[in-house]
Amino acid sequence: MSAVKMPTAVLADILSSYAQQIVIDRTGLEGGYDFKFDWSPRDPDAPSLFTALQEQLGLKLESQKAPVEFLIISHAERPSEN
């Protein structure tokens, strides 16, 4: 994975899909960053996502409980034809 001028909040959103849990950016870093790290979800010999982030980027994912906003859709219908 590589990026140019990517804010850490965007990285956190991307990591959420790979980690299969919500990742919240608490780095306090502002602006965009260029980075590259080697990790593949398809390679069983590759380091885990958590290990790759810590060893290659110096970022640590920690499991914590935190309030998170979300939207609940209780009902949906197809729009009527006009």
C-alpha positions in Angstrom: 0.0 0.0 0.0 1.3 3.4 -0.9 -0.1 6.9 -0.7 0.7 10.5 -1.5 -0.5 13.4 0.7 -3.0 11.1 2.5 -4.4 12.4 5.8 -4.2 9.9 8.6 -8.0 10.0 9.0 -8.3 8.7 5.5 -5.8 5.9 6.2 -7.9 5.0 9.3 -11.0 4.7 7.2 -9.2 2.4 4.7 -7.7 0.3 7.5 -11.2 -0.2 9.0 -12.2 -2.4 6.0 -9.1 -4.5 6.3 -9.1 -4.8 10.1 -12.9 -5.6 10.0 -13.5 -3.2 12.8 -13.7 0.6 13.1 -10.3 2.3 13.2 -10.3 5.8 14.7 -7.5 8.2 14.0 -6.1 9.5 17.3 -2.7 10.4 16.0 -3.3 14.2 16.2 -1.4 14.5 13.0 -2.7 17.0 10.4 -2.0 17.4 6.7 -1.2 14.7 4.2 1.6 12.2 4.3 3.4 10.2 1.7 4.0 6.6 2.8 4.5 3.0 1.6 4.2 -0.2 3.5 4.4 -3.8 2.4 1.4 -5.9 3.5 -1.0 -8.2 1.7 -4.2 -9.8 3.0 -3.7 -12.5 0.4 -0.2 -13.5 1.4 -0.1 -15.9 4.4 3.7 -15.3 4.8 3.3 -11.5 5.0 3.2 -9.9 8.4 -0.2 -9.1 10.0 -1.7 -5.6 9.3 -1.0 -4.7 12.9 2.7 -5.7 12.7 3.3 -4.1 9.3 1.9 -0.7 10.5 3.9 -0.7 13.6 7.2 -1.9 12.1 7.1 0.0 8.9 5.2 3.2 9.7 5.5 3.4 13.5 1.7 3.4 13.9 0.1 1.2 16.5 -3.4 -0.1 16.4 -4.8 -0.5 19.9 -8.2 -2.1 20.7 -10.3 0.3 22.8 -14.0 1.0 23.4 -15.1 4.3 22.1 -18.4 6.0 21.2 -19.0 5.8 17.5 -21.8 7.5 15.4 -23.7 5.4 13.0 -26.8 5.5 11.0 -29.7 3.0 11.4 -32.0 2.5 8.4 -35.1 0.9 9.7 -37.0 0.8 6.4 -36.4 1.3 2.7 -38.6 1.2 -0.3 -38.0 1.5 -4.1 -39.0 5.0 -5.4 -42.3 5.1 -7.2 -42.3 5.6 -11.0 -43.4 9.0 -12.2 
